[in-house]
């Protein structure tokens, strides 16, 4: 029985990383959609207050921001053959929208 050749390393498939990133962005937008829908339901269910309407509108606007960022990122990944670095300002905007949407959702629940 011979020992396996450890020097030979299989080639990496560069096509998998953009696909995983695209799917992660799709999951993120789906989660944001759920938060926005639940924000609307919460606002309308218990009687609409001014603070509830503002929080719901802000949550929906932030959801649109996440959708725009995700769509741009998916489009860039589809247009290039390999992974491209995410611009720091887009990453900061995505984090800000996500955290602010979570805060709005929490404010509506409390």
C-alpha positions, 0 to 999 in steps of 0.5 A: 500500500503506497502513501498518498501524494501530499504535495498535490493540492487540488485546484480551488474553484473560484466560482463558489465564493461569489455564489455563496456571497450572493446567497448570503445577500439573498438571505439578508434581504429576506430577513430584512423583509420579514422585519419590515412586514412584522413592523407594519403588522405590529404598527397596524395591529394595536392601533397606529400611534405616531411613534409607531408609524415613524418607526415603521416608516423608518424600518421600511426605508432602512429595508429599502437601503439594504435591498439597494446595497444587496442588489448592487453587490450581487450585480458586481459579483455577477459582472466580474469573474472573481471575488471583488472587495466590498467597498468600505462605505457600502459595508458601513452602510449595510451594517448601519441599515441592519443595526438601525432596522433591528433597533426600530423593530425592537422599539416597535415590540417594546 
